[in-house]
């Protein structure tokens, strides 16, 4: 015998499944949440609209750097040398993210930067940060 509680729980669960699977047809687009989690390699570094990536890569023997996001932390890894081996793994820091902002080191009040997310897709992460250098726009490609 199913108790009244189990019947209600079962019905609630089934209705939740239908609600969860319904698509949003208001504007003809379905909203897929893109995850920032993964390994990202820098492809563009602009200061006040001027591309400066070459300058950064020259400092690292032409090797790119990566930004790695886990569920709760972000970490920068720099490569260098003729074989582009890891030369620096910065300490992972907690980040916070919402639809428009990426806050690095959010447990410390974002002292390492608050960025405006310009684009986040399955392949591209682009954000803008205003700091002592000026308006810094970084673009990464998912690895």
NORURMO-V461091 format. One record per pair of residues at least 24 apart in sequence whose C-alpha atoms are under 10 Angstrom apart, sorted by the first residue. I is the first residue (numbers start at 1). J is the second residue. Records with the same first field share a line. If there is no record, write none. Layout:
I = J  J
This chain:
32 = 121
33 = 99  120  121  122
34 = 120  121  122  123
35 = 69  71  120  121  122
36 = 68  69  70  71  74  97  120  121  122  123  124  125  142
37 = 67  68  69  70  71  72  73  74  142
38 = 67  68  69  70  71  74  122  142  143
39 = 66  67  68  69  70  74  75  76  77  140  141  142  143
40 = 65  66  67  68  69  76  123  124  125  139  140  141  142  143
41 = 65  66  67  68  76  77  124  125  139  140  141  142  143
42 = 66  67  124  125  126  138  139  140  141  142
43 = 124  125  126  138  139  140  141
44 = 126  137  138  139  140  141
45 = 126  128  136  137  138  139  140
46 = 128  134  135  136  137  138  139
47 = 128  129  130  133  134  135  136  137  138
48 = 130  133  134  135  136  137
49 = 134  135  136  137
50 = 135  136  137
51 = 136  137  138
52 = 136
53 = 138
60 = 84  87
65 = 89  140
66 = 140  141  142  143
67 = 140  141  142
68 = 92  142  143
69 = 93  94  95
70 = 94  95
71 = 95  96
72 = 96  97
73 = 104  105  106
74 = 104  105
75 = 104
100 = 127
101 = 127  128  129
102 = 127  128  129
